[in-house]
Amino acid sequence: MKNTIKFLAFLSFIISSCQAQQLVQVPNDAYKLKTNEQNFINKPLKDVLKEIKPEVKFVLGTTDSPSYFTFRFKNREELNKAANNTDAIGLHIYVKEPLNWHFDQRPKGKEYEWTKEDLEKYGNLTVIRIKVTGKQ
């Protein structure tokens, strides 16, 4: 009985400590998403976003064909202050469906922020490509 309890405690510890970590722990890890791109193709956007731990501070939706989102880990002010914006990591996620993203209809002062409402509205869009820009 004593050994069974020890075994169950040990098994519980192993299971809780072995849960999958998010793929992107720091902004430079965004390149891991590109490396593992095939795991996300034809999957919902929300699946990719679940793999990102650092806060996304800037987002922009582009309604070109194909449509895509640009996610950055620096806010607009930080990007404007930076002398060389090519160093800022940019995560571009292309989606199959057209975007209904209208900058002028976004909440004033929060035009560049990713919200829970955005996740609900765009989370089920189908990922077709992942691109990462900036220095690693």
C-alpha positions as CSV (number, residue, x, y, z in Angstrom):
1,M,0.0,0.0,0.0
2,K,2.8,2.4,0.9
3,N,4.6,1.7,-2.4
4,T,1.4,2.3,-4.3
5,I,0.9,5.7,-2.7
6,K,4.6,6.6,-3.5
7,F,4.2,5.4,-7.0
8,L,1.0,7.4,-7.5
9,A,2.6,10.5,-6.0
10,F,5.6,10.1,-8.3
11,L,3.4,9.5,-11.4
12,S,1.3,12.6,-10.5
13,F,4.5,14.7,-10.2
14,I,5.9,13.4,-13.6
15,I,2.6,14.1,-15.4
16,S,2.3,17.6,-14.0
17,S,5.9,18.5,-14.8
18,C,5.9,17.1,-18.3
19,Q,3.1,19.2,-19.6
20,A,4.0,20.8,-22.9
21,Q,5.5,24.2,-22.8
22,Q,4.7,26.9,-25.3
23,L,6.9,26.9,-28.3
24,V,7.7,30.7,-28.1
25,Q,9.1,31.5,-24.7
26,V,10.9,34.8,-25.7
27,P,10.4,36.9,-28.9
28,N,13.5,35.4,-30.6
29,D,11.8,32.0,-30.3
30,A,9.3,33.2,-33.0
31,Y,11.6,31.5,-35.5
32,K,10.6,28.1,-34.0
33,L,7.1,28.8,-35.4
34,K,8.6,29.0,-38.9
35,T,10.6,25.9,-38.3
36,N,7.5,24.0,-37.2
37,E,5.2,25.7,-39.8
38,Q,3.8,22.4,-41.1
39,N,2.3,21.7,-37.7
40,F,0.1,24.9,-38.1
41,I,-0.8,24.9,-41.8
42,N,-4.6,24.5,-42.3
43,K,-5.1,24.8,-38.6
44,P,-6.9,27.7,-36.8
45,L,-5.0,30.9,-36.0
46,K,-5.8,30.4,-32.3
47,D,-3.6,27.2,-32.3
48,V,-0.6,29.3,-33.3
49,L,-1.4,32.0,-30.8
50,K,-1.5,29.4,-28.0
51,E,2.1,28.7,-28.6
52,I,3.2,32.3,-27.9
53,K,4.1,33.2,-24.3
54,P,5.5,36.7,-24.6
55,E,2.8,39.5,-24.8
56,V,1.9,40.6,-28.3
57,K,2.0,44.4,-28.0
58,F,1.3,45.4,-31.6
59,V,-0.9,43.8,-34.2
60,L,-1.9,44.9,-37.7
61,G,-4.3,43.2,-40.0
62,T,-3.5,43.4,-43.8
63,T,-6.5,42.8,-46.1
64,D,-4.3,42.0,-49.2
65,S,-4.7,38.7,-50.9
66,P,-3.8,36.6,-49.0
67,S,-4.7,38.4,-45.8
68,Y,-2.3,38.3,-42.9
69,F,-1.7,39.6,-39.4
70,T,1.6,41.1,-38.3
71,F,2.3,40.5,-34.6
72,R,5.1,42.3,-32.8
73,F,6.4,42.1,-29.2
74,K,7.1,45.8,-29.0
75,N,4.4,48.5,-28.9
76,R,4.1,51.3,-31.4
77,E,6.1,53.8,-29.3
78,E,8.9,51.3,-28.8
79,L,9.0,50.6,-32.5
80,N,9.0,54.3,-33.4
81,K,11.9,55.0,-30.9
82,A,14.1,52.2,-32.2
83,A,16.7,53.5,-34.6
84,N,16.7,50.3,-36.6
85,N,13.3,48.6,-36.7
86,T,14.8,45.7,-38.7
87,D,15.9,44.3,-35.3
88,A,12.3,44.0,-34.1
89,I,10.9,40.5,-34.5
90,G,7.8,40.5,-36.7
91,L,5.6,37.4,-36.9
92,H,3.4,37.4,-40.0
93,I,0.7,34.9,-40.1
94,Y,-1.1,34.5,-43.4
95,V,-4.7,33.2,-43.4
96,K,-6.9,31.7,-46.1
97,E,-10.0,33.7,-45.5
98,P,-10.3,37.4,-46.2
99,L,-9.9,39.7,-43.2
100,N,-12.6,42.1,-42.1
101,W,-10.0,44.4,-40.4
102,H,-10.8,48.1,-40.5
103,F,-8.3,50.2,-38.6
104,D,-10.7,53.2,-38.4
105,Q,-13.4,51.0,-36.7
106,R,-11.1,49.7,-34.0
107,P,-11.4,51.1,-30.4
108,K,-9.7,54.5,-30.2
109,G,-6.3,54.3,-28.5
110,K,-6.3,50.5,-29.0
111,E,-6.0,50.3,-32.7
112,Y,-2.8,48.2,-32.5
113,E,-3.7,45.9,-29.6
114,W,-4.8,42.3,-29.9
115,T,-7.9,41.8,-27.8
116,K,-10.0,38.9,-26.6
117,E,-12.7,40.0,-29.0
118,D,-10.1,39.8,-31.9
119,L,-9.3,36.2,-30.8
120,E,-13.0,35.3,-30.9
121,K,-13.5,37.0,-34.2
122,Y,-10.4,35.8,-36.0
123,G,-9.2,32.8,-34.0
124,N,-10.8,30.3,-36.4
125,L,-9.2,31.7,-39.5
126,T,-7.1,29.1,-41.4
127,V,-3.3,29.5,-41.3
128,I,-1.7,29.1,-44.7
129,R,1.8,30.5,-44.1
130,I,4.0,31.8,-41.3
131,K,6.8,34.3,-41.9
132,V,9.2,35.8,-39.3
133,T,11.2,38.9,-39.9
134,G,13.8,40.7,-37.8
135,K,17.1,39.7,-36.3
136,Q,17.3,36.6,-34.2
